[in-house]
């Protein structure tokens, strides 16, 4: 009889053999399905092609008057009347009488000066008669001797002439003072600020109003240093004038046409940029397409017509990533290309190198995408092939399944 101590190891070995046979006879079947096809990204593209391009340099500025000055009086007196246009915002023409002062004192001064001139003329005529008589007496009694200036009363005659000129000057001065009681507009313009009204007594050099000219306004525009080579600056000797389009959304979208007229003589110390000055002619004339005329101090955006570039590649700025590279489609896959830009604004970028005619540029915004990523072009049937995979092999039936029932 077998010893009991050998029964336990034999039983374990038998159990292991049975387990191996069962596993071998019933292998596990695969439940894995077929590989999923690779998803293709859909992008919008455009074919790169050279073209002539007009550079538009963006800028901004504030409307300032061509001439702004204080309207002052050169006479003193009470204001008797003012022009209907003498009010804040009122327009006036050159030579228009804006303020009339009390002129009675000045009229009296004119009459006094006129009387003094008449008296001086009378004295001059009398002295001329005395001089002529002295000459006649000398010729009759001098026995051919030459007369002296005292004999001919020449000093007295010169004094009479001086007195007449002095009185004539006094009359002219009195008339000028009388004329200045009418404060006349020095140019066609508009009232910015009114300081006086009827009944006010003003003194010489008293400020009546602040006025500005309305024939044209000026806008000071900064230009980025990178854009200077692409703008025809209005320097001395240049006849070409760059046109400027101005826009404002103060009350709806309004626009005006202008042109560059001069370049400032120094680089701005704070921004280290060059400023140019543009002007808008007749900015306050009524136009049916403008809700309101321009206002002094109004903020405007500007587009300066720059140079025309011949046969250059222009792409949307949004298609350039980090300012250094773009994506193109090549054989249904993305390809990253490094580019160098010559000039760009918020909409367009002029490419200096990195792209060629015929390249299919991706203009759909993308994130960080690797080169080689399969894509589908919007509006074009997909040419991206699904990744090939081997067909699933039929699973080997278990011995139990092969046994006839």
Secondary structure, 3 states (H helix, E strand, C coil): CCCHHHHHHHHHHHHHHHHHHHHHHCCCCCCCCCCCCCCCEEECEEECCEEEEEEEEEEEEEEEECCEEEEECCCCEEEEEECCCCCCCCEECCCCEEEEECCHHHHHHHHHHHHHHHHHHHHHHHHHHHHHHHHHHHHHHCCCCCCCCCCCCHHHHHHHHHHHHHHHHHHHHHHHHHHCCEEECCCCEEEEEECCCCCCEECCCCEEEEEEECCEEEEEEEECHHHHHHCCCCCCCCCCCCEEEEEECCCCCEEEEEEEEEECCCCCCCCCCEEEEEEEECCCCCCCCCCCCCCCCCEEEEEEEEEEEEEEEEEEHHHCECCCEEEEEECCEEEEEECEEEEECCCEEEEEECCCCCCEEECCCCCCCCCCCEEEECCCCCCCCCCCCCCCCCCCCCHHHHCCC
